[in-house]
Amino acid sequence: MNVIRVIFHVSDADKWPVALANVQNLLHAASDASSDVHLLANSGAVAFLNQASNQEQLQRMHNLTELGARFLVCANSLKGHGISHDKVPEWMTIVPVGVLTLIDRQSQGFAYIKP
């Protein structure tokens, strides 16, 4: 059985639609494979957490977690954008430093994709 290990890096808010479509397509195409699919948001990509208009996007993200995707959010980026940790849904994981998480996942054999 194939094992898919990938981390998608989203640093720009306008890249979310492409990233979410990529993840959804991957999870559906690889439904018979074991997968470890992570999405890391840092820099401007965390801004959606401050926007009430993004409920549809948050629901889409949550639906992807039910298919096995994991969402990671950089604490430094949250702080830089003035976003409190209580704005982060419980199904997202806050990581201290996003770039270190990227380095860690790649050293564990994760493929790196930046939509």
Jmol script that loads the backbone (N, CA, C; Angstrom):
load data "model"
ATOM      1  N   MET A   1       0.852  -1.185   0.000  1.00  0.00           N
ATOM      2  CA  MET A   1       0.000   0.000   0.000  1.00  0.00           C
ATOM      3  C   MET A   1       0.891   1.238   0.000  1.00  0.00           C
ATOM      4  N   ASN A   2       0.547   2.210  -0.816  1.00  0.00           N
ATOM      5  CA  ASN A   2       1.281   3.469  -0.871  1.00  0.00           C
ATOM      6  C   ASN A   2       0.978   4.313   0.353  1.00  0.00           C
ATOM      7  N   VAL A   3       2.004   5.023   0.813  1.00  0.00           N
ATOM      8  CA  VAL A   3       1.823   5.979   1.898  1.00  0.00           C
ATOM      9  C   VAL A   3       2.140   7.359   1.336  1.00  0.00           C
ATOM     10  N   ILE A   4       1.194   8.257   1.468  1.00  0.00           N
ATOM     11  CA  ILE A   4       1.368   9.628   0.981  1.00  0.00           C
ATOM     12  C   ILE A   4       1.606  10.520   2.177  1.00  0.00           C
ATOM     13  N   ARG A   5       2.744  11.211   2.172  1.00  0.00           N
ATOM     14  CA  ARG A   5       3.073  12.163   3.234  1.00  0.00           C
ATOM     15  C   ARG A   5       3.396  13.488   2.550  1.00  0.00           C
ATOM     16  N   VAL A   6       2.570  14.499   2.828  1.00  0.00           N
ATOM     17  CA  VAL A   6       2.734  15.783   2.143  1.00  0.00           C
ATOM     18  C   VAL A   6       2.329  16.914   3.076  1.00  0.00           C
ATOM     19  N   ILE A   7       3.054  18.025   2.955  1.00  0.00           N
ATOM     20  CA  ILE A   7       2.666  19.246   3.657  1.00  0.00           C
ATOM     21  C   ILE A   7       2.478  20.344   2.617  1.00  0.00           C
ATOM     22  N   PHE A   8       1.285  20.928   2.625  1.00  0.00           N
ATOM     23  CA  PHE A   8       0.978  22.073   1.783  1.00  0.00           C
ATOM     24  C   PHE A   8       1.277  23.323   2.594  1.00  0.00           C
ATOM     25  N   HIS A   9       1.979  24.257   1.997  1.00  0.00           N
ATOM     26  CA  HIS A   9       2.368  25.496   2.671  1.00  0.00           C
ATOM     27  C   HIS A   9       1.577  26.652   2.063  1.00  0.00           C
ATOM     28  N   VAL A  10       0.704  27.241   2.862  1.00  0.00           N
ATOM     29  CA  VAL A  10      -0.113  28.361   2.399  1.00  0.00           C
ATOM     30  C   VAL A  10       0.321  29.604   3.176  1.00  0.00           C
ATOM     31  N   SER A  11       0.913  30.559   2.452  1.00  0.00           N
ATOM     32  CA  SER A  11       1.368  31.781   3.113  1.00  0.00           C
ATOM     33  C   SER A  11       0.625  33.021   2.622  1.00  0.00           C
ATOM     34  N   ASP A  12      -0.148  32.879   1.563  1.00  0.00           N
ATOM     35  CA  ASP A  12      -0.918  33.998   1.013  1.00  0.00           C
ATOM     36  C   ASP A  12      -2.403  33.678   1.085  1.00  0.00           C
ATOM     37  N   ALA A  13      -3.189  34.607   1.591  1.00  0.00           N
ATOM     38  CA  ALA A  13      -4.624  34.374   1.796  1.00  0.00           C
ATOM     39  C   ALA A  13      -5.348  34.008   0.499  1.00  0.00           C
ATOM     40  N   ASP A  14      -4.903  34.550  -0.622  1.00  0.00           N
ATOM     41  CA  ASP A  14      -5.589  34.267  -1.883  1.00  0.00           C
ATOM     42  C   ASP A  14      -5.287  32.882  -2.440  1.00  0.00           C
ATOM     43  N   LYS A  15      -4.416  32.134  -1.810  1.00  0.00           N
ATOM     44  CA  LYS A  15      -4.060  30.786  -2.273  1.00  0.00           C
ATOM     45  C   LYS A  15      -4.908  29.685  -1.638  1.00  0.00           C
ATOM     46  N   TRP A  16      -5.754  30.051  -0.654  1.00  0.00           N
ATOM     47  CA  TRP A  16      -6.567  29.034   0.007  1.00  0.00           C
ATOM     48  C   TRP A  16      -7.440  28.237  -0.952  1.00  0.00           C
ATOM     49  N   PRO A  17      -8.171  28.859  -1.878  1.00  0.00           N
ATOM     50  CA  PRO A  17      -9.030  28.066  -2.764  1.00  0.00           C
ATOM     51  C   PRO A  17      -8.254  26.990  -3.538  1.00  0.00           C
ATOM     52  N   VAL A  18      -7.089  27.352  -4.055  1.00  0.00           N
ATOM     53  CA  VAL A  18      -6.269  26.396  -4.805  1.00  0.00           C
ATOM     54  C   VAL A  18      -5.758  25.298  -3.874  1.00  0.00           C
ATOM     55  N   ALA A  19      -5.259  25.684  -2.707  1.00  0.00           N
ATOM     56  CA  ALA A  19      -4.730  24.697  -1.763  1.00  0.00           C
ATOM     57  C   ALA A  19      -5.801  23.709  -1.326  1.00  0.00           C
ATOM     58  N   LEU A  20      -6.986  24.206  -1.007  1.00  0.00           N
ATOM     59  CA  LEU A  20      -8.065  23.329  -0.558  1.00  0.00           C
ATOM     60  C   LEU A  20      -8.526  22.403  -1.678  1.00  0.00           C
ATOM     61  N   ALA A  21      -8.566  22.906  -2.902  1.00  0.00           N
ATOM     62  CA  ALA A  21      -8.928  22.058  -4.041  1.00  0.00           C
ATOM     63  C   ALA A  21      -7.872  20.981  -4.259  1.00  0.00           C
ATOM     64  N   ASN A  22      -6.592  21.351  -4.137  1.00  0.00           N
ATOM     65  CA  ASN A  22      -5.506  20.379  -4.281  1.00  0.00           C
ATOM     66  C   ASN A  22      -5.629  19.268  -3.248  1.00  0.00           C
ATOM     67  N   VAL A  23      -5.868  19.644  -2.007  1.00  0.00           N
ATOM     68  CA  VAL A  23      -5.975  18.659  -0.930  1.00  0.00           C
ATOM     69  C   VAL A  23      -7.186  17.754  -1.136  1.00  0.00           C
ATOM     70  N   GLN A  24      -8.313  18.355  -1.483  1.00  0.00           N
ATOM     71  CA  GLN A  24      -9.517  17.557  -1.706  1.00  0.00           C
ATOM     72  C   GLN A  24      -9.298  16.555  -2.845  1.00  0.00           C
ATOM     73  N   ASN A  25      -8.716  17.025  -3.947  1.00  0.00           N
ATOM     74  CA  ASN A  25      -8.453  16.135  -5.081  1.00  0.00           C
ATOM     75  C   ASN A  25      -7.488  15.018  -4.692  1.00  0.00           C
ATOM     76  N   LEU A  26      -6.452  15.345  -3.950  1.00  0.00           N
ATOM     77  CA  LEU A  26      -5.486  14.346  -3.511  1.00  0.00           C
ATOM     78  C   LEU A  26      -6.140  13.301  -2.625  1.00  0.00           C
ATOM     79  N   LEU A  27      -6.908  13.739  -1.641  1.00  0.00           N
ATOM     80  CA  LEU A  27      -7.540  12.798  -0.720  1.00  0.00           C
ATOM     81  C   LEU A  27      -8.536  11.885  -1.427  1.00  0.00           C
ATOM     82  N   HIS A  28      -9.235  12.409  -2.412  1.00  0.00           N
ATOM     83  CA  HIS A  28     -10.171  11.567  -3.161  1.00  0.00           C
ATOM     84  C   HIS A  28      -9.431  10.604  -4.086  1.00  0.00           C
ATOM     85  N   ALA A  29      -8.387  11.074  -4.752  1.00  0.00           N
ATOM     86  CA  ALA A  29      -7.632  10.230  -5.682  1.00  0.00           C
ATOM     87  C   ALA A  29      -6.862   9.140  -4.955  1.00  0.00           C
ATOM     88  N   ALA A  30      -6.421   9.428  -3.750  1.00  0.00           N
ATOM     89  CA  ALA A  30      -5.600   8.485  -2.994  1.00  0.00           C
ATOM     90  C   ALA A  30      -6.395   7.813  -1.883  1.00  0.00           C
ATOM     91  N   SER A  31      -7.684   7.639  -2.101  1.00  0.00           N
ATOM     92  CA  SER A  31      -8.539   7.114  -1.033  1.00  0.00           C
ATOM     93  C   SER A  31      -8.166   5.706  -0.606  1.00  0.00           C
ATOM     94  N   ASP A  32      -7.476   4.957  -1.467  1.00  0.00           N
ATOM     95  CA  ASP A  32      -7.065   3.605  -1.093  1.00  0.00           C
ATOM     96  C   ASP A  32      -5.663   3.565  -0.506  1.00  0.00           C
ATOM     97  N   ALA A  33      -5.020   4.706  -0.414  1.00  0.00           N
ATOM     98  CA  ALA A  33      -3.667   4.778   0.139  1.00  0.00           C
ATOM     99  C   ALA A  33      -3.711   5.373   1.542  1.00  0.00           C
ATOM    100  N   SER A  34      -2.729   5.026   2.322  1.00  0.00           N
ATOM    101  CA  SER A  34      -2.576   5.652   3.631  1.00  0.00           C
ATOM    102  C   SER A  34      -2.025   7.055   3.380  1.00  0.00           C
ATOM    103  N   SER A  35      -2.586   8.043   4.039  1.00  0.00           N
ATOM    104  CA  SER A  35      -2.121   9.404   3.776  1.00  0.00           C
ATOM    105  C   SER A  35      -1.941  10.189   5.067  1.00  0.00           C
ATOM    106  N   ASP A  36      -0.964  11.050   5.028  1.00  0.00           N
ATOM    107  CA  ASP A  36      -0.667  11.981   6.107  1.00  0.00           C
ATOM    108  C   ASP A  36      -0.557  13.343   5.431  1.00  0.00           C
ATOM    109  N   VAL A  37      -1.671  14.058   5.372  1.00  0.00           N
ATOM    110  CA  VAL A  37      -1.754  15.315   4.624  1.00  0.00           C
ATOM    111  C   VAL A  37      -1.913  16.470   5.605  1.00  0.00           C
ATOM    112  N   HIS A  38      -0.949  17.378   5.579  1.00  0.00           N
ATOM    113  CA  HIS A  38      -0.953  18.536   6.467  1.00  0.00           C
ATOM    114  C   HIS A  38      -1.015  19.800   5.623  1.00  0.00           C
ATOM    115  N   LEU A  39      -1.661  20.824   6.159  1.00  0.00           N
ATOM    116  CA  LEU A  39      -1.655  22.158   5.561  1.00  0.00           C
ATOM    117  C   LEU A  39      -1.163  23.127   6.624  1.00  0.00           C
ATOM    118  N   LEU A  40      -0.102  23.835   6.319  1.00  0.00           N
ATOM    119  CA  LEU A  40       0.442  24.815   7.257  1.00  0.00           C
ATOM    120  C   LEU A  40       0.124  26.214   6.765  1.00  0.00           C
ATOM    121  N   ALA A  41      -0.512  27.014   7.617  1.00  0.00           N
ATOM    122  CA  ALA A  41      -0.796  28.412   7.306  1.00  0.00           C
ATOM    123  C   ALA A  41       0.146  29.296   8.102  1.00  0.00           C
ATOM    124  N   ASN A  42       0.817  30.200   7.401  1.00  0.00           N
ATOM    125  CA  ASN A  42       1.604  31.221   8.072  1.00  0.00           C
ATOM    126  C   ASN A  42       1.513  32.511   7.265  1.00  0.00           C
ATOM    127  N   SER A  43       2.179  33.525   7.750  1.00  0.00           N
ATOM    128  CA  SER A  43       2.183  34.838   7.107  1.00  0.00           C
ATOM    129  C   SER A  43       0.747  35.324   6.885  1.00  0.00           C
ATOM    130  N   GLY A  44       0.450  35.871   5.722  1.00  0.00           N
ATOM    131  CA  GLY A  44      -0.866  36.445   5.452  1.00  0.00           C
ATOM    132  C   GLY A  44      -1.998  35.438   5.345  1.00  0.00           C
ATOM    133  N   ALA A  45      -1.677  34.158   5.237  1.00  0.00           N
ATOM    134  CA  ALA A  45      -2.721  33.132   5.100  1.00  0.00           C
ATOM    135  C   ALA A  45      -3.541  32.956   6.368  1.00  0.00           C
ATOM    136  N   VAL A  46      -3.046  33.449   7.504  1.00  0.00           N
ATOM    137  CA  VAL A  46      -3.806  33.309   8.754  1.00  0.00           C
ATOM    138  C   VAL A  46      -4.909  34.356   8.880  1.00  0.00           C
ATOM    139  N   ALA A  47      -4.899  35.361   8.015  1.00  0.00           N
ATOM    140  CA  ALA A  47      -5.851  36.476   8.124  1.00  0.00           C
ATOM    141  C   ALA A  47      -7.305  36.029   8.035  1.00  0.00           C
ATOM    142  N   PHE A  48      -7.574  34.893   7.384  1.00  0.00           N
ATOM    143  CA  PHE A  48      -8.959  34.435   7.251  1.00  0.00           C
ATOM    144  C   PHE A  48      -9.603  34.185   8.609  1.00  0.00           C
ATOM    145  N   LEU A  49      -8.811  33.942   9.633  1.00  0.00           N
ATOM    146  CA  LEU A  49      -9.361  33.677  10.965  1.00  0.00           C
ATOM    147  C   LEU A  49     -10.013  34.921  11.574  1.00  0.00           C
ATOM    148  N   ASN A  50      -9.677  36.085  11.068  1.00  0.00           N
ATOM    149  CA  ASN A  50     -10.253  37.343  11.567  1.00  0.00           C
ATOM    150  C   ASN A  50     -11.448  37.799  10.753  1.00  0.00           C
ATOM    151  N   GLN A  51     -11.832  37.037   9.734  1.00  0.00           N
ATOM    152  CA  GLN A  51     -12.879  37.479   8.821  1.00  0.00           C
ATOM    153  C   GLN A  51     -14.117  36.601   8.967  1.00  0.00           C
ATOM    154  N   ALA A  52     -15.180  37.178   9.441  1.00  0.00           N
ATOM    155  CA  ALA A  52     -16.439  36.442   9.632  1.00  0.00           C
ATOM    156  C   ALA A  52     -16.985  35.917   8.310  1.00  0.00           C
ATOM    157  N   SER A  53     -16.615  36.543   7.216  1.00  0.00           N
ATOM    158  CA  SER A  53     -17.132  36.137   5.907  1.00  0.00           C
ATOM    159  C   SER A  53     -16.550  34.820   5.419  1.00  0.00           C
ATOM    160  N   ASN A  54     -15.615  34.275   6.139  1.00  0.00           N
ATOM    161  CA  ASN A  54     -14.954  33.051   5.699  1.00  0.00           C
ATOM    162  C   ASN A  54     -15.536  31.783   6.312  1.00  0.00           C
ATOM    163  N   GLN A  55     -16.771  31.811   6.755  1.00  0.00           N
ATOM    164  CA  GLN A  55     -17.391  30.625   7.351  1.00  0.00           C
ATOM    165  C   GLN A  55     -17.461  29.461   6.372  1.00  0.00           C
ATOM    166  N   GLU A  56     -17.737  29.760   5.097  1.00  0.00           N
ATOM    167  CA  GLU A  56     -17.803  28.695   4.091  1.00  0.00           C
ATOM    168  C   GLU A  56     -16.435  28.033   3.923  1.00  0.00           C
ATOM    169  N   GLN A  57     -15.381  28.842   3.908  1.00  0.00           N
ATOM    170  CA  GLN A  57     -14.021  28.303   3.791  1.00  0.00           C
ATOM    171  C   GLN A  57     -13.667  27.468   5.022  1.00  0.00           C
ATOM    172  N   LEU A  58     -14.017  27.947   6.194  1.00  0.00           N
ATOM    173  CA  LEU A  58     -13.754  27.176   7.417  1.00  0.00           C
ATOM    174  C   LEU A  58     -14.504  25.849   7.407  1.00  0.00           C
ATOM    175  N   GLN A  59     -15.725  25.851   6.908  1.00  0.00           N
ATOM    176  CA  GLN A  59     -16.492  24.599   6.830  1.00  0.00           C
ATOM    177  C   GLN A  59     -15.832  23.632   5.852  1.00  0.00           C
ATOM    178  N   ARG A  60     -15.358  24.153   4.743  1.00  0.00           N
ATOM    179  CA  ARG A  60     -14.655  23.308   3.762  1.00  0.00           C
ATOM    180  C   ARG A  60     -13.397  22.705   4.385  1.00  0.00           C
ATOM    181  N   MET A  61     -12.668  23.522   5.139  1.00  0.00           N
ATOM    182  CA  MET A  61     -11.474  23.023   5.829  1.00  0.00           C
ATOM    183  C   MET A  61     -11.847  21.918   6.817  1.00  0.00           C
ATOM    184  N   HIS A  62     -12.871  22.168   7.603  1.00  0.00           N
ATOM    185  CA  HIS A  62     -13.302  21.177   8.594  1.00  0.00           C
ATOM    186  C   HIS A  62     -13.710  19.881   7.905  1.00  0.00           C
ATOM    187  N   ASN A  63     -14.390  19.975   6.780  1.00  0.00           N
ATOM    188  CA  ASN A  63     -14.772  18.778   6.026  1.00  0.00           C
ATOM    189  C   ASN A  63     -13.533  17.986   5.601  1.00  0.00           C
ATOM    190  N   LEU A  64     -12.463  18.686   5.242  1.00  0.00           N
ATOM    191  CA  LEU A  64     -11.227  18.004   4.849  1.00  0.00           C
ATOM    192  C   LEU A  64     -10.582  17.294   6.038  1.00  0.00           C
ATOM    193  N   THR A  65     -10.755  17.836   7.245  1.00  0.00           N
ATOM    194  CA  THR A  65     -10.207  17.138   8.422  1.00  0.00           C
ATOM    195  C   THR A  65     -10.916  15.806   8.612  1.00  0.00           C
ATOM    196  N   GLU A  66     -12.183  15.743   8.242  1.00  0.00           N
ATOM    197  CA  GLU A  66     -12.927  14.488   8.359  1.00  0.00           C
ATOM    198  C   GLU A  66     -12.439  13.457   7.349  1.00  0.00           C
ATOM    199  N   LEU A  67     -11.744  13.911   6.300  1.00  0.00           N
ATOM    200  CA  LEU A  67     -11.130  13.005   5.329  1.00  0.00           C
ATOM    201  C   LEU A  67      -9.687  12.685   5.707  1.00  0.00           C
ATOM    202  N   GLY A  68      -9.203  13.299   6.790  1.00  0.00           N
ATOM    203  CA  GLY A  68      -7.862  12.988   7.281  1.00  0.00           C
ATOM    204  C   GLY A  68      -6.842  14.105   7.213  1.00  0.00           C
ATOM    205  N   ALA A  69      -7.186  15.242   6.630  1.00  0.00           N
ATOM    206  CA  ALA A  69      -6.239  16.361   6.555  1.00  0.00           C
ATOM    207  C   ALA A  69      -6.044  16.987   7.934  1.00  0.00           C
ATOM    208  N   ARG A  70      -4.843  17.514   8.167  1.00  0.00           N
ATOM    209  CA  ARG A  70      -4.543  18.224   9.413  1.00  0.00           C
ATOM    210  C   ARG A  70      -4.150  19.654   9.067  1.00  0.00           C
ATOM    211  N   PHE A  71      -4.728  20.605   9.797  1.00  0.00           N
ATOM    212  CA  PHE A  71      -4.428  22.018   9.584  1.00  0.00           C
ATOM    213  C   PHE A  71      -3.551  22.536  10.717  1.00  0.00           C
ATOM    214  N   LEU A  72      -2.459  23.187  10.343  1.00  0.00           N
ATOM    215  CA  LEU A  72      -1.506  23.751  11.289  1.00  0.00           C
ATOM    216  C   LEU A  72      -1.445  25.254  11.066  1.00  0.00           C
ATOM    217  N   VAL A  73      -1.363  26.013  12.147  1.00  0.00           N
ATOM    218  CA  VAL A  73      -1.335  27.474  12.066  1.00  0.00           C
ATOM    219  C   VAL A  73      -0.147  27.980  12.872  1.00  0.00           C
ATOM    220  N   CYS A  74       0.624  28.875  12.290  1.00  0.00           N
ATOM    221  CA  CYS A  74       1.822  29.426  12.924  1.00  0.00           C
ATOM    222  C   CYS A  74       1.465  30.455  13.999  1.00  0.00           C
ATOM    223  N   ALA A  75       1.940  30.215  15.222  1.00  0.00           N
ATOM    224  CA  ALA A  75       1.687  31.138  16.336  1.00  0.00           C
ATOM    225  C   ALA A  75       2.325  32.502  16.087  1.00  0.00           C
ATOM    226  N   ASN A  76       3.513  32.528  15.498  1.00  0.00           N
ATOM    227  CA  ASN A  76       4.163  33.806  15.204  1.00  0.00           C
ATOM    228  C   ASN A  76       3.328  34.639  14.237  1.00  0.00           C
ATOM    229  N   SER A  77       2.742  33.992  13.246  1.00  0.00           N
ATOM    230  CA  SER A  77       1.903  34.709  12.275  1.00  0.00           C
ATOM    231  C   SER A  77       0.617  35.208  12.915  1.00  0.00           C
ATOM    232  N   LEU A  78       0.044  34.391  13.792  1.00  0.00           N
ATOM    233  CA  LEU A  78      -1.147  34.844  14.521  1.00  0.00           C
ATOM    234  C   LEU A  78      -0.828  36.115  15.295  1.00  0.00           C
ATOM    235  N   LYS A  79       0.276  36.088  16.014  1.00  0.00           N
ATOM    236  CA  LYS A  79       0.690  37.251  16.815  1.00  0.00           C
ATOM    237  C   LYS A  79       0.934  38.463  15.911  1.00  0.00           C
ATOM    238  N   GLY A  80       1.609  38.250  14.791  1.00  0.00           N
ATOM    239  CA  GLY A  80       1.911  39.333  13.862  1.00  0.00           C
ATOM    240  C   GLY A  80       0.676  39.970  13.248  1.00  0.00           C
ATOM    241  N   HIS A  81      -0.408  39.207  13.153  1.00  0.00           N
ATOM    242  CA  HIS A  81      -1.655  39.725  12.593  1.00  0.00           C
ATOM    243  C   HIS A  81      -2.670  40.092  13.674  1.00  0.00           C
ATOM    244  N   GLY A  82      -2.240  40.039  14.929  1.00  0.00           N
ATOM    245  CA  GLY A  82      -3.128  40.423  16.026  1.00  0.00           C
ATOM    246  C   GLY A  82      -4.314  39.493  16.208  1.00  0.00           C
ATOM    247  N   ILE A  83      -4.124  38.208  15.916  1.00  0.00           N
ATOM    248  CA  ILE A  83      -5.203  37.230  16.023  1.00  0.00           C
ATOM    249  C   ILE A  83      -4.980  36.396  17.283  1.00  0.00           C
ATOM    250  N   SER A  84      -5.965  36.410  18.171  1.00  0.00           N
ATOM    251  CA  SER A  84      -5.821  35.638  19.408  1.00  0.00           C
ATOM    252  C   SER A  84      -6.037  34.154  19.133  1.00  0.00           C
ATOM    253  N   HIS A  85      -5.427  33.342  19.969  1.00  0.00           N
ATOM    254  CA  HIS A  85      -5.504  31.893  19.809  1.00  0.00           C
ATOM    255  C   HIS A  85      -6.937  31.379  19.915  1.00  0.00           C
ATOM    256  N   ASP A  86      -7.801  32.104  20.595  1.00  0.00           N
ATOM    257  CA  ASP A  86      -9.188  31.634  20.727  1.00  0.00           C
ATOM    258  C   ASP A  86      -9.978  31.751  19.422  1.00  0.00           C
ATOM    259  N   LYS A  87      -9.423  32.419  18.410  1.00  0.00           N
ATOM    260  CA  LYS A  87     -10.058  32.495  17.089  1.00  0.00           C
ATOM    261  C   LYS A  87      -9.764  31.248  16.254  1.00  0.00           C
ATOM    262  N   VAL A  88      -8.819  30.436  16.709  1.00  0.00           N
ATOM    263  CA  VAL A  88      -8.416  29.244  15.964  1.00  0.00           C
ATOM    264  C   VAL A  88      -9.348  28.090  16.343  1.00  0.00           C
ATOM    265  N   PRO A  89     -10.018  27.489  15.356  1.00  0.00           N
ATOM    266  CA  PRO A  89     -10.919  26.368  15.668  1.00  0.00           C
ATOM    267  C   PRO A  89     -10.166  25.225  16.357  1.00  0.00           C
ATOM    268  N   GLU A  90     -10.881  24.471  17.174  1.00  0.00           N
ATOM    269  CA  GLU A  90     -10.245  23.400  17.953  1.00  0.00           C
ATOM    270  C   GLU A  90      -9.671  22.299  17.075  1.00  0.00           C
ATOM    271  N   TRP A  91     -10.105  22.180  15.845  1.00  0.00           N
ATOM    272  CA  TRP A  91      -9.599  21.143  14.954  1.00  0.00           C
ATOM    273  C   TRP A  91      -8.330  21.577  14.209  1.00  0.00           C
ATOM    274  N   MET A  92      -7.844  22.786  14.475  1.00  0.00           N
ATOM    275  CA  MET A  92      -6.564  23.251  13.950  1.00  0.00           C
ATOM    276  C   MET A  92      -5.533  23.185  15.064  1.00  0.00           C
ATOM    277  N   THR A  93      -4.295  22.940  14.678  1.00  0.00           N
ATOM    278  CA  THR A  93      -3.198  22.872  15.644  1.00  0.00           C
ATOM    279  C   THR A  93      -2.320  24.105  15.493  1.00  0.00           C
ATOM    280  N   ILE A  94      -2.085  24.796  16.593  1.00  0.00           N
ATOM    281  CA  ILE A  94      -1.183  25.946  16.574  1.00  0.00           C
ATOM    282  C   ILE A  94       0.235  25.425  16.802  1.00  0.00           C
ATOM    283  N   VAL A  95       1.131  25.777  15.883  1.00  0.00           N
ATOM    284  CA  VAL A  95       2.540  25.408  16.023  1.00  0.00           C
ATOM    285  C   VAL A  95       3.324  26.675  16.347  1.00  0.00           C
ATOM    286  N   PRO A  96       4.382  26.566  17.145  1.00  0.00           N
ATOM    287  CA  PRO A  96       5.114  27.769  17.560  1.00  0.00           C
ATOM    288  C   PRO A  96       5.712  28.565  16.395  1.00  0.00           C
ATOM    289  N   VAL A  97       6.391  27.867  15.481  1.00  0.00           N
ATOM    290  CA  VAL A  97       7.080  28.531  14.373  1.00  0.00           C
ATOM    291  C   VAL A  97       6.806  27.730  13.090  1.00  0.00           C
ATOM    292  N   GLY A  98       6.080  28.316  12.184  1.00  0.00           N
ATOM    293  CA  GLY A  98       5.676  27.610  10.975  1.00  0.00           C
ATOM    294  C   GLY A  98       6.834  27.089  10.144  1.00  0.00           C
ATOM    295  N   VAL A  99       7.866  27.904   9.933  1.00  0.00           N
ATOM    296  CA  VAL A  99       8.970  27.460   9.079  1.00  0.00           C
ATOM    297  C   VAL A  99       9.724  26.284   9.712  1.00  0.00           C
ATOM    298  N   LEU A 100       9.810  26.252  11.022  1.00  0.00           N
ATOM    299  CA  LEU A 100      10.437  25.100  11.666  1.00  0.00           C
ATOM    300  C   LEU A 100       9.594  23.837  11.492  1.00  0.00           C
ATOM    301  N   THR A 101       8.288  24.000  11.488  1.00  0.00           N
ATOM    302  CA  THR A 101       7.396  22.867  11.235  1.00  0.00           C
ATOM    303  C   THR A 101       7.594  22.348   9.821  1.00  0.00           C
ATOM    304  N   LEU A 102       7.757  23.248   8.852  1.00  0.00           N
ATOM    305  CA  LEU A 102       8.022  22.827   7.478  1.00  0.00           C
ATOM    306  C   LEU A 102       9.325  22.034   7.394  1.00  0.00           C
ATOM    307  N   ILE A 103      10.350  22.525   8.043  1.00  0.00           N
ATOM    308  CA  ILE A 103      11.641  21.838   8.051  1.00  0.00           C
ATOM    309  C   ILE A 103      11.507  20.466   8.700  1.00  0.00           C
ATOM    310  N   ASP A 104      10.805  20.419   9.822  1.00  0.00           N
ATOM    311  CA  ASP A 104      10.610  19.155  10.535  1.00  0.00           C
ATOM    312  C   ASP A 104       9.877  18.145   9.665  1.00  0.00           C
ATOM    313  N   ARG A 105       8.778  18.549   9.043  1.00  0.00           N
ATOM    314  CA  ARG A 105       8.003  17.607   8.226  1.00  0.00           C
ATOM    315  C   ARG A 105       8.825  17.118   7.032  1.00  0.00           C
ATOM    316  N   GLN A 106       9.578  18.019   6.410  1.00  0.00           N
ATOM    317  CA  GLN A 106      10.384  17.598   5.271  1.00  0.00           C
ATOM    318  C   GLN A 106      11.476  16.616   5.703  1.00  0.00           C
ATOM    319  N   SER A 107      12.036  16.808   6.892  1.00  0.00           N
ATOM    320  CA  SER A 107      13.046  15.868   7.384  1.00  0.00           C
ATOM    321  C   SER A 107      12.435  14.510   7.717  1.00  0.00           C
ATOM    322  N   GLN A 108      11.102  14.478   7.905  1.00  0.00           N
ATOM    323  CA  GLN A 108      10.388  13.230   8.153  1.00  0.00           C
ATOM    324  C   GLN A 108       9.928  12.567   6.853  1.00  0.00           C
ATOM    325  N   GLY A 109      10.291  13.153   5.710  1.00  0.00           N
ATOM    326  CA  GLY A 109       9.951  12.567   4.423  1.00  0.00           C
ATOM    327  C   GLY A 109       8.682  13.091   3.781  1.00  0.00           C
ATOM    328  N   PHE A 110       8.113  14.171   4.324  1.00  0.00           N
ATOM    329  CA  PHE A 110       6.935  14.771   3.713  1.00  0.00           C
ATOM    330  C   PHE A 110       7.340  15.500   2.427  1.00  0.00           C
ATOM    331  N   ALA A 111       6.544  15.356   1.390  1.00  0.00           N
ATOM    332  CA  ALA A 111       6.705  16.175   0.196  1.00  0.00           C
ATOM    333  C   ALA A 111       6.227  17.583   0.532  1.00  0.00           C
ATOM    334  N   TYR A 112       6.814  18.571  -0.110  1.00  0.00           N
ATOM    335  CA  TYR A 112       6.459  19.973   0.132  1.00  0.00           C
ATOM    336  C   TYR A 112       5.772  20.518  -1.102  1.00  0.00           C
ATOM    337  N   ILE A 113       4.577  21.083  -0.902  1.00  0.00           N
ATOM    338  CA  ILE A 113       3.825  21.696  -2.014  1.00  0.00           C
ATOM    339  C   ILE A 113       3.396  23.089  -1.585  1.00  0.00           C
ATOM    340  N   LYS A 114       3.673  24.054  -2.440  1.00  0.00           N
ATOM    341  CA  LYS A 114       3.256  25.428  -2.190  1.00  0.00           C
ATOM    342  C   LYS A 114       2.379  25.891  -3.341  1.00  0.00           C
ATOM    343  N   PRO A 115       1.062  25.871  -3.127  1.00  0.00           N
ATOM    344  CA  PRO A 115       0.146  26.281  -4.211  1.00  0.00           C
ATOM    345  C   PRO A 115       0.282  27.763  -4.533  1.00  0.00           C
TER     346      PRO A 115
END
end "model"
wireframe off; spacefill off
backbone 0.3
color backbone group
